[in-house]
């Protein structure tokens, strides 16, 4: 897993991604943690290389993709 360096976000505390397995682990500021599966590798790589991208904006865009599934993990 690759941890995304802290960026300003009101909703997201931290994101860890794995472009090989197409998984993103997201911890929200509320304390809830979700595992997103089948996330586009292009989307993950874009997040990793673009330091100005908002974490909240990124996860909202990912959630809208029909192929992505997510599950509450904590």
C-alpha positions in Angstrom: 0.0 0.0 0.0 1.1 3.5 -0.7 0.0 6.2 1.7 -1.0 9.5 0.1 0.7 12.4 1.8 -1.5 14.6 3.9 -3.5 17.1 1.8 -6.2 19.5 3.0 -9.6 17.8 3.1 -12.6 18.5 5.4 -14.0 15.0 4.9 -11.0 12.6 4.3 -8.3 12.0 7.0 -6.1 9.5 5.0 -6.0 7.4 1.9 -3.8 4.3 1.2 -3.9 2.9 -2.4 -2.5 -0.1 -4.2 -2.5 0.3 -8.0 -1.7 -3.4 -8.5 -4.7 -4.8 -6.6 -6.9 -1.8 -7.5 -7.8 -1.1 -3.9 -8.1 2.1 -1.9 -8.5 2.3 1.9 -10.1 5.5 3.0 -10.4 6.9 6.6 -12.8 9.7 6.9 -12.6 12.5 9.5 -15.7 10.9 11.2 -13.6 7.9 12.0 -15.2 5.5 9.5 -12.9 3.4 7.3 -13.9 2.0 3.9 -12.3 -0.4 1.5 -12.9 0.5 -2.2 -12.3 -2.3 -4.7 -11.9 -2.3 -8.4 -10.7 1.3 -8.5 -9.3 2.3 -11.9 -5.5 2.1 -11.9 -5.4 5.3 -13.9 -7.4 7.0 -11.2 -5.1 5.7 -8.5 -1.9 6.7 -10.4 -3.4 10.2 -11.0 -4.0 10.6 -7.3 -0.4 9.5 -6.5 1.3 11.9 -8.9 -0.9 14.9 -8.6 -0.1 16.6 -5.3 -2.8 19.3 -5.8 -5.7 16.9 -6.1 -8.2 17.1 -3.2 -8.7 13.8 -1.4 -12.4 14.4 -1.0 -12.9 15.3 -4.7 -11.0 12.1 -5.7 -13.0 9.8 -3.5 -16.3 11.3 -4.6 -15.4 10.7 -8.2 -14.3 7.1 -7.5 -17.6 6.4 -5.6 -19.7 7.4 -8.6 -18.0 4.8 -10.9 -20.4 1.8 -11.3 -17.7 -0.9 -11.3 -16.3 0.3 -7.9 -17.6 -1.5 -4.8 -17.0 -0.4 -1.2 -17.4 -1.8 2.2 -17.2 -0.4 5.7 -14.2 -1.9 7.5 -13.9 0.1 10.7 
